[in-house]
Amino acid sequence: MERIGVNRAGLTLAVVLAGLHLIWGALVAIGVAQPLVDFVFRLHMIEADAVVGEFAFGPAILLLLVTAAVGYGVGAALAATWNLMGSAAAMVARRHLMPGSSKPAGMS
């Protein structure tokens, strides 16, 4: 299994999540978020009175920072888990080598 860069994976997911929330903030700022929420709720057969508030710069920046931090943490954790699984699989394969061979037992 190929190793994944933990920092790169974290940064990638941080940019994706923050980017999606930047788009959401822009939709709120230009006033088209409420019809979008109403449409998505109808698609999911949800009846709820969700009201999109007015755009506020401070909360929008906080939203971007929080989603970027969560994205970085989740991306880094997933990459680290992937790398650990690959290391464990390699260790198991090395323990099951046929004597005098570089291939695992049962492999020709």
N, CA, C and O atoms as a printed pandas DataFrame, in Angstrom:
     atom_number atom_name residue_name chain_id  residue_number  x_coord  y_coord  z_coord
0              1         N          MET        A               1    0.846   -1.179    0.000
1              2        CA          MET        A               1    0.000    0.000    0.000
2              3         C          MET        A               1    0.892    1.243    0.000
3              4         O          MET        A               1    1.885    1.320    0.724
4              5         N          GLU        A               2    0.519    2.183   -0.809
5              6        CA          GLU        A               2    1.301    3.411   -0.899
6              7         C          GLU        A               2    0.968    4.333    0.271
7              8         O          GLU        A               2   -0.193    4.491    0.647
8              9         N          ARG        A               3    2.011    4.936    0.836
9             10        CA          ARG        A               3    1.825    5.849    1.957
10            11         C          ARG        A               3    1.207    7.163    1.478
11            12         O          ARG        A               3    1.443    7.608    0.355
12            13         N          ILE        A               4    0.417    7.765    2.355
13            14        CA          ILE        A               4   -0.214    9.050    2.073
14            15         C          ILE        A               4    0.418   10.082    2.990
15            16         O          ILE        A               4    0.589    9.826    4.182
16            17         N          GLY        A               5    0.765   11.238    2.457
17            18        CA          GLY        A               5    1.309   12.319    3.270
18            19         C          GLY        A               5    0.249   12.842    4.225
19            20         O          GLY        A               5   -0.794   13.330    3.788
20            21         N          VAL        A               6    0.505   12.746    5.519
21            22        CA          VAL        A               6   -0.469   13.137    6.531
22            23         C          VAL        A               6   -0.794   14.627    6.420
23            24         O          VAL        A               6   -1.963   15.011    6.437
24            25         N          ASN        A               7    0.226   15.454    6.309
25            26        CA          ASN        A               7    0.004   16.896    6.212
26            27         C          ASN        A               7   -0.736   17.254    4.930
27            28         O          ASN        A               7   -1.647   18.082    4.943
28            29         N          ARG        A               8   -0.343   16.631    3.823
29            30        CA          ARG        A               8   -0.995   16.921    2.543
30            31         C          ARG        A               8   -2.464   16.511    2.564
31            32         O          ARG        A               8   -3.316   17.241    2.057
32            33         N          ALA        A               9   -2.766   15.360    3.140
33            34        CA          ALA        A               9   -4.160   14.909    3.225
34            35         C          ALA        A               9   -4.969   15.855    4.103
35            36         O          ALA        A               9   -6.104   16.200    3.773
36            37         N          GLY        A              10   -4.383   16.270    5.218
37            38        CA          GLY        A              10   -5.074   17.211    6.094
38            39         C          GLY        A              10   -5.350   18.531    5.409
39            40         O          GLY        A              10   -6.453   19.069    5.501
40            41         N          LEU        A              11   -4.349   19.053    4.722
41            42        CA          LEU        A              11   -4.527   20.326    4.017
42            43         C          LEU        A              11   -5.548   20.205    2.888
43            44         O          LEU        A              11   -6.333   21.124    2.656
44            45         N          THR        A              12   -5.536   19.084    2.194
45            46        CA          THR        A              12   -6.477   18.883    1.095
46            47         C          THR        A              12   -7.910   18.902    1.592
47            48         O          THR        A              12   -8.752   19.602    1.031
48            49         N          LEU        A              13   -8.196   18.137    2.640
49            50        CA          LEU        A              13   -9.565   18.107    3.160
50            51         C          LEU        A              13   -9.933   19.450    3.791
51            52         O          LEU        A              13  -11.090   19.861    3.715
52            53         N          ALA        A              14   -8.985   20.132    4.403
53            54        CA          ALA        A              14   -9.246   21.460    4.965
54            55         C          ALA        A              14   -9.670   22.428    3.868
55            56         O          ALA        A              14  -10.630   23.179    4.044
56            57         N          VAL        A              15   -8.970   22.420    2.745
57            58        CA          VAL        A              15   -9.294   23.324    1.638
58            59         C          VAL        A              15  -10.647   22.978    1.042
59            60         O          VAL        A              15  -11.423   23.876    0.717
60            61         N          VAL        A              16  -10.946   21.688    0.889
61            62        CA          VAL        A              16  -12.228   21.277    0.313
62            63         C          VAL        A              16  -13.380   21.729    1.206
63            64         O          VAL        A              16  -14.328   22.352    0.729
64            65         N          LEU        A              17  -13.302   21.420    2.496
65            66        CA          LEU        A              17  -14.403   21.782    3.398
66            67         C          LEU        A              17  -14.546   23.293    3.539
67            68         O          LEU        A              17  -15.658   23.818    3.487
68            69         N          ALA        A              18  -13.435   23.990    3.715
69            70        CA          ALA        A              18  -13.507   25.449    3.834
70            71         C          ALA        A              18  -14.009   26.053    2.514
71            72         O          ALA        A              18  -14.756   27.031    2.532
72            73         N          GLY        A              19  -13.613   25.492    1.394
73            74        CA          GLY        A              19  -14.086   25.981    0.096
74            75         C          GLY        A              19  -15.586   25.833   -0.067
75            76         O          GLY        A              19  -16.252   26.746   -0.554
76            77         N          LEU        A              20  -16.123   24.688    0.337
77            78        CA          LEU        A              20  -17.573   24.490    0.273
78            79         C          LEU        A              20  -18.298   25.492    1.169
79            80         O          LEU        A              20  -19.346   26.019    0.797
80            81         N          HIS        A              21  -17.746   25.748    2.332
81            82        CA          HIS        A              21  -18.378   26.708    3.240
82            83         C          HIS        A              21  -18.181   28.147    2.785
83            84         O          HIS        A              21  -18.995   29.012    3.109
84            85         N          LEU        A              22  -17.115   28.417    2.040
85            86        CA          LEU        A              22  -16.948   29.736    1.430
86            87         C          LEU        A              22  -18.048   29.971    0.393
87            88         O          LEU        A              22  -18.600   31.067    0.299
88            89         N          ILE        A              23  -18.358   28.934   -0.379
89            90        CA          ILE        A              23  -19.458   29.020   -1.351
90            91         C          ILE        A              23  -20.773   29.266   -0.619
91            92         O          ILE        A              23  -21.578   30.096   -1.044
92            93         N          TRP        A              24  -20.993   28.544    0.482
93            94        CA          TRP        A              24  -22.217   28.744    1.264
94            95         C          TRP        A              24  -22.307   30.183    1.766
95            96         O          TRP        A              24  -23.363   30.808    1.677
96            97         N          GLY        A              25  -21.204   30.705    2.292
97            98        CA          GLY        A              25  -21.197   32.086    2.769
98            99         C          GLY        A              25  -21.519   33.065    1.651
99           100         O          GLY        A              25  -22.238   34.042    1.864
100          101         N          ALA        A              26  -20.991   32.807    0.460
101          102        CA          ALA        A              26  -21.284   33.673   -0.689
102          103         C          ALA        A              26  -22.761   33.602   -1.057
103          104         O          ALA        A              26  -23.370   34.620   -1.389
104          105         N          LEU        A              27  -23.335   32.411   -0.999
105          106        CA          LEU        A              27  -24.766   32.267   -1.296
106          107         C          LEU        A              27  -25.610   33.030   -0.284
107          108         O          LEU        A              27  -26.604   33.655   -0.652
108          109         N          VAL        A              28  -25.221   32.984    0.985
109          110        CA          VAL        A              28  -25.931   33.746    2.023
110          111         C          VAL        A              28  -25.780   35.239    1.750
111          112         O          VAL        A              28  -26.750   35.992    1.843
112          113         N          ALA        A              29  -24.567   35.665    1.414
113          114        CA          ALA        A              29  -24.299   37.092    1.198
114          115         C          ALA        A              29  -25.096   37.666    0.030
115          116         O          ALA        A              29  -25.550   38.809    0.091
116          117         N          ILE        A              30  -25.269   36.877   -1.038
117          118        CA          ILE        A              30  -26.000   37.403   -2.193
118          119         C          ILE        A              30  -27.503   37.120   -2.119
119          120         O          ILE        A              30  -28.257   37.527   -3.003
120          121         N          GLY        A              31  -27.934   36.424   -1.065
121          122        CA          GLY        A              31  -29.361   36.256   -0.830
122          123         C          GLY        A              31  -30.033   35.094   -1.531
123          124         O          GLY        A              31  -31.257   35.095   -1.665
124          125         N          VAL        A              32  -29.294   34.121   -1.974
125          126        CA          VAL        A              32  -29.911   32.978   -2.650
126          127         C          VAL        A              32  -29.852   31.695   -1.824
127          128         O          VAL        A              32  -30.192   30.624   -2.326
128          129         N          ALA        A              33  -29.430   31.786   -0.581
129          130        CA          ALA        A              33  -29.303   30.588    0.254
130          131         C          ALA        A              33  -30.659   30.050    0.697
131          132         O          ALA        A              33  -30.850   28.834    0.738
132          133         N          GLN        A              34  -31.608   30.931    1.029
133          134        CA          GLN        A              34  -32.909   30.463    1.523
134          135         C          GLN        A              34  -33.650   29.615    0.501
135          136         O          GLN        A              34  -34.139   28.544    0.861
136          137         N          PRO        A              35  -33.760   30.034   -0.749
137          138        CA          PRO        A              35  -34.421   29.155   -1.722
138          139         C          PRO        A              35  -33.692   27.825   -1.901
139          140         O          PRO        A              35  -34.323   26.796   -2.141
140          141         N          LEU        A              36  -32.380   27.846   -1.785
141          142        CA          LEU        A              36  -31.610   26.608   -1.900
142          143         C          LEU        A              36  -31.921   25.663   -0.738
143          144         O          LEU        A              36  -32.111   24.464   -0.944
144          145         N          VAL        A              37  -31.973   26.203    0.477
145          146        CA          VAL        A              37  -32.313   25.385    1.652
146          147         C          VAL        A              37  -33.721   24.822    1.502
147          148         O          VAL        A              37  -33.950   23.640    1.755
148          149         N          ASP        A              38  -34.658   25.663    1.092
149          150        CA          ASP        A              38  -36.039   25.199    0.897
150          151         C          ASP        A              38  -36.095   24.073   -0.131
151          152         O          ASP        A              38  -36.795   23.080    0.072
152          153         N          PHE        A              39  -35.364   24.221   -1.228
153          154        CA          PHE        A              39  -35.331   23.202   -2.281
154          155         C          PHE        A              39  -34.750   21.888   -1.767
155          156         O          PHE        A              39  -35.313   20.820   -2.007
156          157         N          VAL        A              40  -33.617   21.968   -1.057
157          158        CA          VAL        A              40  -32.970   20.760   -0.536
158          159         C          VAL        A              40  -33.877   20.062    0.481
159          160         O          VAL        A              40  -33.964   18.834    0.486
160          161         N          PHE        A              41  -34.548   20.825    1.336
161          162        CA          PHE        A              41  -35.473   20.223    2.299
162          163         C          PHE        A              41  -36.602   19.498    1.578
163          164         O          PHE        A              41  -36.963   18.382    1.954
164          165         N          ARG        A              42  -37.165   20.123    0.542
165          166        CA          ARG        A              42  -38.243   19.464   -0.212
166          167         C          ARG        A              42  -37.747   18.179   -0.862
167          168         O          ARG        A              42  -38.461   17.176   -0.872
168          169         N          LEU        A              43  -36.533   18.199   -1.405
169          170        CA          LEU        A              43  -35.975   16.989   -2.017
170          171         C          LEU        A              43  -35.860   15.842   -1.017
171          172         O          LEU        A              43  -36.040   14.677   -1.372
172          173         N          HIS        A              44  -35.561   16.182    0.233
173          174        CA          HIS        A              44  -35.386   15.172    1.269
174          175         C          HIS        A              44  -36.672   14.907    2.052
175          176         O          HIS        A              44  -36.669   14.202    3.061
176          177         N          MET        A              45  -37.762   15.484    1.568
177          178        CA          MET        A              45  -39.071   15.320    2.210
178          179         C          MET        A              45  -39.039   15.754    3.677
179          180         O          MET        A              45  -39.615   15.099    4.546
180          181         N          ILE        A              46  -38.359   16.864    3.931
181          182        CA          ILE        A              46  -38.256   17.420    5.275
182          183         C          ILE        A              46  -39.154   18.645    5.357
183          184         O          ILE        A              46  -39.114   19.529    4.502
184          185         N          GLU        A              47  -39.961   18.672    6.407
185          186        CA          GLU        A              47  -40.786   19.849    6.660
186          187         C          GLU        A              47  -40.281   20.507    7.934
187          188         O          GLU        A              47  -40.566   20.052    9.041
188          189         N          ALA        A              48  -39.532   21.579    7.758
189          190        CA          ALA        A              48  -38.993   22.309    8.903
190          191         C          ALA        A              48  -38.890   23.774    8.515
191          192         O          ALA        A              48  -38.670   24.112    7.352
192          193         N          ASP        A              49  -39.049   24.615    9.488
193          194        CA          ASP        A              49  -38.938   26.049    9.238
194          195         C          ASP        A              49  -37.514   26.494    9.523
195          196         O          ASP        A              49  -37.229   27.036   10.591
196          197         N          ALA        A              50  -36.630   26.269    8.580
197          198        CA          ALA        A              50  -35.250   26.709    8.693
198          199         C          ALA        A              50  -35.134   28.054    7.992
199          200         O          ALA        A              50  -35.471   28.185    6.815
200          201         N          VAL        A              51  -34.662   29.039    8.717
201          202        CA          VAL        A              51  -34.542   30.377    8.158
202          203         C          VAL        A              51  -33.070   30.755    8.115
203          204         O          VAL        A              51  -32.370   30.703    9.126
204          205         N          VAL        A              52  -32.612   31.135    6.927
205          206        CA          VAL        A              52  -31.232   31.578    6.761
206          207         C          VAL        A              52  -31.175   33.045    7.178
207          208         O          VAL        A              52  -31.917   33.880    6.660
208          209         N          GLY        A              53  -30.294   33.343    8.113
209          210        CA          GLY        A              53  -30.164   34.712    8.603
210          211         C          GLY        A              53  -29.376   35.594    7.649
211          212         O          GLY        A              53  -28.950   35.162    6.578
212          213         N          GLU        A              54  -29.195   36.834    8.063
213          214        CA          GLU        A              54  -28.410   37.770    7.266
214          215         C          GLU        A              54  -26.935   37.417    7.365
215          216         O          GLU        A              54  -26.478   36.854    8.360
216          217         N          PHE        A              55  -26.210   37.755    6.328
217          218        CA          PHE        A              55  -24.774   37.499    6.308
218          219         C          PHE        A              55  -24.075   38.366    7.345
219          220         O          PHE        A              55  -24.352   39.559    7.471
220          221         N          ALA        A              56  -23.164   37.743    8.084
221          222        CA          ALA        A              56  -22.340   38.472    9.051
222          223         C          ALA        A              56  -20.899   38.028    8.840
223          224         O          ALA        A              56  -20.611   36.831    8.821
224          225         N          PHE        A              57  -20.002   38.983    8.682
225          226        CA          PHE        A              57  -18.617   38.685    8.343
226          227         C          PHE        A              57  -17.910   37.865    9.423
227          228         O          PHE        A              57  -17.224   36.896    9.099
228          229         N          GLY        A              58  -18.061   38.226   10.688
229          230        CA          GLY        A              58  -17.385   37.526   11.788
230          231         C          GLY        A              58  -17.729   36.041   11.856
231          232         O          GLY        A              58  -16.830   35.200   11.834
232          233         N          PRO        A              59  -19.025   35.703   11.938
233          234        CA          PRO        A              59  -19.389   34.279   11.947
234          235         C          PRO        A              59  -18.964   33.542   10.676
235          236         O          PRO        A              59  -18.649   32.354   10.728
236          237         N          ALA        A              60  -18.953   34.235    9.543
237          238        CA          ALA        A              60  -18.536   33.590    8.289
238          239         C          ALA        A              60  -17.061   33.200    8.361
239          240         O          ALA        A              60  -16.684   32.108    7.937
240          241         N          ILE        A              61  -16.224   34.094    8.899
241          242        CA          ILE        A              61  -14.799   33.781    9.044
242          243         C          ILE        A              61  -14.614   32.634   10.036
243          244         O          ILE        A              61  -13.810   31.731    9.802
244          245         N          LEU        A              62  -15.356   32.670   11.139
245          246        CA          LEU        A              62  -15.270   31.591   12.128
246          247         C          LEU        A              62  -15.695   30.257   11.517
247          248         O          LEU        A              62  -15.079   29.226   11.787
248          249         N          LEU        A              63  -16.745   30.273   10.696
249          250        CA          LEU        A              63  -17.191   29.057   10.004
250          251         C          LEU        A              63  -16.076   28.484    9.142
251          252         O          LEU        A              63  -15.842   27.275    9.149
252          253         N          LEU        A              64  -15.394   29.338    8.405
253          254        CA          LEU        A              64  -14.299   28.877    7.550
254          255         C          LEU        A              64  -13.145   28.305    8.373
255          256         O          LEU        A              64  -12.581   27.268    8.023
256          257         N          LEU        A              65  -12.798   28.981    9.464
257          258        CA          LEU        A              65  -11.696   28.507   10.315
258          259         C          LEU        A              65  -12.020   27.169   10.971
259          260         O          LEU        A              65  -11.176   26.275   11.021
260          261         N          VAL        A              66  -13.243   27.037   11.474
261          262        CA          VAL        A              66  -13.630   25.783   12.146
262          263         C          VAL        A              66  -13.681   24.629   11.147
263          264         O          VAL        A              66  -13.180   23.541   11.429
264          265         N          THR        A              67  -14.286   24.865    9.979
265          266        CA          THR        A              67  -14.367   23.762    9.012
266          267         C          THR        A              67  -12.985   23.398    8.473
267          268         O          THR        A              67  -12.721   22.228    8.196
268          269         N          ALA        A              68  -12.106   24.379    8.322
269          270        CA          ALA        A              68  -10.739   24.068    7.881
270          271         C          ALA        A              68  -10.013   23.248    8.943
271          272         O          ALA        A              68   -9.310   22.292    8.615
272          273         N          ALA        A              69  -10.177   23.611   10.203
273          274        CA          ALA        A              69   -9.517   22.868   11.283
274          275         C          ALA        A              69  -10.056   21.439   11.381
275          276         O          ALA        A              69   -9.287   20.491   11.538
276          277         N          VAL        A              70  -11.360   21.293   11.289
277          278        CA          VAL        A              70  -11.952   19.949   11.332
278          279         C          VAL        A              70  -11.500   19.143   10.115
279          280         O          VAL        A              70  -11.162   17.966   10.243
280          281         N          GLY        A              71  -11.493   19.758    8.955
281          282        CA          GLY        A              71  -11.043   19.074    7.739
282          283         C          GLY        A              71   -9.604   18.622    7.849
283          284         O          GLY        A              71   -9.263   17.507    7.455
284          285         N          TYR        A              72   -8.750   19.497    8.392
285          286        CA          TYR        A              72   -7.345   19.121    8.550
286          287         C          TYR        A              72   -7.223   17.933    9.511
287          288         O          TYR        A              72   -6.508   16.973    9.224
288          289         N          GLY        A              73   -7.910   17.998   10.632
289          290        CA          GLY        A              73   -7.832   16.915   11.616
290          291         C          GLY        A              73   -8.322   15.591   11.067
291          292         O          GLY        A              73   -7.681   14.557   11.257
292          293         N          VAL        A              74   -9.455   15.619   10.389
293          294        CA          VAL        A              74  -10.022   14.379    9.831
294          295         C          VAL        A              74   -9.129   13.840    8.707
295          296         O          VAL        A              74   -8.860   12.640    8.654
296          297         N          GLY        A              75   -8.674   14.711    7.817
297          298        CA          GLY        A              75   -7.804   14.268    6.719
298          299         C          GLY        A              75   -6.503   13.679    7.221
299          300         O          GLY        A              75   -6.057   12.640    6.734
300          301         N          ALA        A              76   -5.884   14.347    8.204
301          302        CA          ALA        A              76   -4.628   13.844    8.763
302          303         C          ALA        A              76   -4.847   12.516    9.482
303          304         O          ALA        A              76   -4.030   11.602    9.366
304          305         N          ALA        A              77   -5.945   12.409   10.222
305          306        CA          ALA        A              77   -6.233   11.166   10.949
306          307         C          ALA        A              77   -6.479   10.006    9.982
307          308         O          ALA        A              77   -6.005    8.892   10.209
308          309         N          LEU        A              78   -7.213   10.268    8.914
309          310        CA          LEU        A              78   -7.464    9.209    7.927
310          311         C          LEU        A              78   -6.168    8.770    7.250
311          312         O          LEU        A              78   -5.946    7.577    7.047
312          313         N          ALA        A              79   -5.311    9.730    6.901
313          314        CA          ALA        A              79   -4.035    9.382    6.265
314          315         C          ALA        A              79   -3.144    8.600    7.226
315          316         O          ALA        A              79   -2.516    7.617    6.832
316          317         N          ALA        A              80   -3.088    9.031    8.477
317          318        CA          ALA        A              80   -2.265    8.327    9.458
318          319         C          ALA        A              80   -2.778    6.902    9.664
319          320         O          ALA        A              80   -1.987    5.966    9.782
320          321         N          THR        A              81   -4.100    6.741    9.708
321          322        CA          THR        A              81   -4.687    5.403    9.854
322          323         C          THR        A              81   -4.346    4.534    8.651
323          324         O          THR        A              81   -3.983    3.368    8.805
324          325         N          TRP        A              82   -4.464    5.103    7.454
325          326        CA          TRP        A              82   -4.106    4.377    6.227
326          327         C          TRP        A              82   -2.648    3.921    6.283
327          328         O          TRP        A              82   -2.335    2.774    5.963
328          329         N          ASN        A              83   -1.767    4.826    6.689
329          330        CA          ASN        A              83   -0.342    4.500    6.747
330          331         C          ASN        A              83   -0.066    3.418    7.790
331          332         O          ASN        A              83    0.764    2.538    7.560
332          333         N          LEU        A              84   -0.745    3.472    8.919
333          334        CA          LEU        A              84   -0.566    2.438    9.950
334          335         C          LEU        A              84   -1.049    1.081    9.455
335          336         O          LEU        A              84   -0.422    0.057    9.725
336          337         N          MET        A              85   -2.162    1.077    8.733
337          338        CA          MET        A              85   -2.667   -0.187    8.200
338          339         C          MET        A              85   -1.694   -0.772    7.190
339          340         O          MET        A              85   -1.489   -1.985    7.149
340          341         N          GLY        A              86   -1.097    0.084    6.380
341          342        CA          GLY        A              86   -0.110   -0.392    5.404
342          343         C          GLY        A              86    1.123   -0.933    6.088
343          344         O          GLY        A              86    1.672   -1.947    5.658
344          345         N          SER        A              87    1.573   -0.271    7.155
345          346        CA          SER        A              87    2.739   -0.749    7.902
346          347         C          SER        A              87    2.447   -2.094    8.555
347          348         O          SER        A              87    3.292   -2.989    8.557
348          349         N          ALA        A              88    1.247   -2.229    9.106
349          350        CA          ALA        A              88    0.871   -3.485    9.754
350          351         C          ALA        A              88    0.791   -4.610    8.729
351          352         O          ALA        A              88    1.232   -5.727    8.998
352          353         N          ALA        A              89    0.231   -4.321    7.556
353          354        CA          ALA        A              89    0.125   -5.347    6.515
354          355         C          ALA        A              89    1.507   -5.776    6.037
355          356         O          ALA        A              89    1.738   -6.957    5.779
356          357         N          ALA        A              90    2.422   -4.825    5.920
357          358        CA          ALA        A              90    3.787   -5.154    5.495
358          359         C          ALA        A              90    4.487   -6.006    6.544
359          360         O          ALA        A              90    5.228   -6.928    6.202
360          361         N          MET        A              91    4.255   -5.703    7.824
361          362        CA          MET        A              91    4.885   -6.468    8.896
362          363         C          MET        A              91    4.351   -7.905    8.903
363          364         O          MET        A              91    5.119   -8.851    9.079
364          365         N          VAL        A              92    3.057   -8.066    8.715
365          366        CA          VAL        A              92    2.467   -9.407    8.675
366          367         C          VAL        A              92    3.018  -10.176    7.483
367          368         O          VAL        A              92    3.328  -11.360    7.609
368          369         N          ALA        A              93    3.145   -9.536    6.345
369          370        CA          ALA        A              93    3.668  -10.205    5.152
370          371         C          ALA        A              93    5.112  -10.646    5.370
371          372         O          ALA        A              93    5.497  -11.736    4.947
372          373         N          ARG        A              94    5.926   -9.793    6.039
373          374        CA          ARG        A              94    7.323  -10.161    6.286
374          375         C          ARG        A              94    7.420  -11.353    7.236
375          376         O          ARG        A              94    8.325  -12.175    7.095
376          377         N          ARG        A              95    6.521  -11.459    8.183
377          378        CA          ARG        A              95    6.564  -12.572    9.137
378          379         C          ARG        A              95    6.187  -13.897    8.496
379          380         O          ARG        A              95    6.550  -14.959    9.001
380          381         N          HIS        A              96    5.464  -13.843    7.392
381          382        CA          HIS        A              96    4.997  -15.062    6.756
382          383         C          HIS        A              96    5.769  -15.390    5.482
383          384         O          HIS        A              96    5.231  -16.027    4.576
384          385         N          LEU        A              97    7.016  -14.963    5.409
385          386        CA          LEU        A              97    7.837  -15.287    4.248
386          387         C          LEU        A              97    8.280  -16.742    4.312
387          388         O          LEU        A              97    8.549  -17.284    5.385
388          389         N          MET        A              98    8.350  -17.357    3.142
389          390        CA          MET        A              98    8.877  -18.716    3.073
390          391         C          MET        A              98   10.385  -18.627    3.301
391          392         O          MET        A              98   11.028  -17.677    2.854
392          393         N          PRO        A              99   10.950  -19.621    3.998
393          394        CA          PRO        A              99   12.406  -19.588    4.227
394          395         C          PRO        A              99   13.159  -19.531    2.901
395          396         O          PRO        A              99   12.870  -20.292    1.978
396          397         N          GLY        A             100   14.119  -18.625    2.818
397          398        CA          GLY        A             100   14.950  -18.480    1.630
398          399         C          GLY        A             100   14.255  -17.810    0.470
399          400         O          GLY        A             100   14.765  -17.840   -0.650
400          401         N          SER        A             101   13.091  -17.200    0.708
401          402        CA          SER        A             101   12.343  -16.563   -0.376
402          403         C          SER        A             101   11.970  -15.149    0.038
403          404         O          SER        A             101   11.944  -14.814    1.222
404          405         N          SER        A             102   11.686  -14.340   -0.949
405          406        CA          SER        A             102   11.228  -12.980   -0.663
406          407         C          SER        A             102    9.727  -12.860   -0.864
407          408         O          SER        A             102    9.177  -11.759   -0.841
408          409         N          LYS        A             103    9.057  -14.008   -1.064
409          410        CA          LYS        A             103    7.619  -14.005   -1.268
410          411         C          LYS        A             103    6.935  -14.656   -0.081
411          412         O          LYS        A             103    7.488  -15.564    0.540
412          413         N          PRO        A             104    5.710  -14.185    0.242
413          414        CA          PRO        A             104    4.970  -14.791    1.338
414          415         C          PRO        A             104    4.646  -16.264    1.052
415          416         O          PRO        A             104    4.562  -16.679   -0.104
416          417         N          ALA        A             105    4.469  -17.030    2.104
417          418        CA          ALA        A             105    4.127  -18.448    1.953
418          419         C          ALA        A             105    2.846  -18.575    1.138
419          420         O          ALA        A             105    1.917  -17.782    1.296
420          421         N          GLY        A             106    2.805  -19.564    0.279
421          422        CA          GLY        A             106    1.636  -19.798   -0.559
422          423         C          GLY        A             106    1.675  -19.044   -1.876
423          424         O          GLY        A             106    0.819  -19.264   -2.733
424          425         N          MET        A             107    2.645  -18.163   -2.055
425          426        CA          MET        A             107    2.781  -17.404   -3.294
426          427         C          MET        A             107    3.902  -18.034   -4.114
427          428         O          MET        A             107    4.970  -18.334   -3.580
428          429         N          SER        A             108    3.665  -18.232   -5.389
429          430        CA          SER        A             108    4.726  -18.824   -6.223
430          431         C          SER        A             108    5.363  -17.787   -7.114
431          432         O          SER        A             108    6.272  -18.107   -7.881
